[in-house]
Amino acid sequence: MSNQISRTFQINHGQVVTPLGIIKDGAVTVIDGIISYVGSSSGAPSMVPSSAEVIDAKGAYILPGFIDIHVHGGMKEDFTDSTQESLDIITKFHASQGTTAMLATTMTTPREVLDQVLEEVHIYKSKDMPFAQLEGVHLEGPFISPKWPGAQNPEHIVPPSKDWIEEWEARYPGLIKQVTFAPEREGAHDLIRYLRSKGIVAAAGHTDAAYKEIMAAVEVGLHHSVHMFNAMTPLHHRKPGAAGAILSSPKISAEIIADGIHVHPAAISIIAKLKTDENFILITDAMSAAGLGNGEYMLGDLPVIVKDHVCTLKESPGTLAGSTLTMIRGFRYLVQQVGLSVEHASSMASGNPAKLLRIENRTGSIETGKQADLLLVDQQELEIRKVWIKGRLNK
């Protein structure tokens, strides 16, 4: 079978989740990796080649592929230690869990380590990526607050440096997609202005900012925040903090780790009522232990103990250190435990991150003309049955 035919198929009799709602007994036709029809099964075209596969969804959901903008690794591999082989391992694992696109997320490490990550991801992106597509790099640190390091190594924290990002942007144009930093630190506003001028997501995280400091940063272009409620000044009714600023401003989108460990489901439900449209995004914050069991692992250069999916720093047992979450588990948690609709959870896992990264013209939703990043998900248990990336069946 030729490569073209292998990326040409039709899925019938599914519940197709689209930006306009769910199409009952719906169909999706894919020609050479591109979605050519979305609609009812009865109206599906018969123009696909006779040799193309026709799949009976048997009532399963047909969802857009998940996009994880905050993920550190999996299967004992960490993006901070990137090699071409480790990038294959990480992207293959997360593809099996429904992630069709992702950002290689770094840690607070020495600059030479970040140089190496950028070089390896740059090389990887220049080739035909066989699994989940690396859209670029998310630099989580090193420009964070020493008061809120979380599971980041405080030895490597430095003040915000626009110069560093300018040099990397000159060397690898468009590779850096998101930078997480403490917006209250000196130099942060200059960094924000530069990031926005280049279309890079400017994200608050690991921050000691007060409410007023977050809002002042919003005025110069801050527009995103990482892992809501974690590693930031909390909400208090007389001192709203970073959390209160993020919740109250429609100009800031918020990430959530929906694993039942980092944030209580009631708190997620509250955010979901405040953050509408494009402002709420599911992430995993998964570390190298994702896909594996209990044991000792590394997050950047810090040892982590994992027990029953809870990841904590070995030297600071009370400090959460990423997660073992996958996007399908997070999606399932949002629906089954938080009580969100499948359409809402799908927007958080696919459409919203696509819009944040400005790639919604080609992925993030099931619409004609977009690449076929698709999931077939069981309607009852929300288990993944099949994953297609650019029309290729992930195996």
Secondary structure as UniProt FT lines:
FT   HELIX           3..6
FT   STRAND          9..18
FT   TURN            19..20
FT   STRAND          21..31
FT   TURN            32..33
FT   STRAND          34..40
FT   TURN            42..43
FT   TURN            50..51
FT   STRAND          53..56
FT   TURN            58..59
FT   STRAND          61..64
FT   STRAND          66..71
FT   STRAND          73..74
FT   TURN            75..76
FT   STRAND          77..78
FT   HELIX           79..81
FT   HELIX           84..96
FT   TURN            97..98
FT   STRAND          99..105
FT   HELIX           111..125
FT   STRAND          133..140
FT   TURN            146..147
FT   TURN            150..151
FT   HELIX           154..156
FT   HELIX           162..171
FT   TURN            173..175
FT   STRAND          176..181
FT   TURN            183..184
FT   TURN            186..187
FT   HELIX           188..197
FT   TURN            198..199
FT   STRAND          201..204
FT   HELIX           211..220
FT   STRAND          224..225
FT   TURN            228..229
FT   TURN            237..238
FT   HELIX           241..248
FT   TURN            250..251
FT   STRAND          253..257
FT   HELIX           265..274
FT   TURN            277..278
FT   STRAND          280..283
FT   TURN            288..291
FT   STRAND          295..299
FT   TURN            300..301
FT   STRAND          302..307
FT   TURN            308..309
FT   STRAND          310..313
FT   TURN            314..315
FT   STRAND          316..320
FT   HELIX           327..333
FT   HELIX           334..338
FT   HELIX           342..346
FT   HELIX           347..351
FT   HELIX           352..356
FT   TURN            357..358
FT   TURN            360..362
FT   TURN            368..369
FT   STRAND          374..377
FT   TURN            379..381
FT   STRAND          384..389
FT   TURN            390..391
FT   STRAND          392..393
//
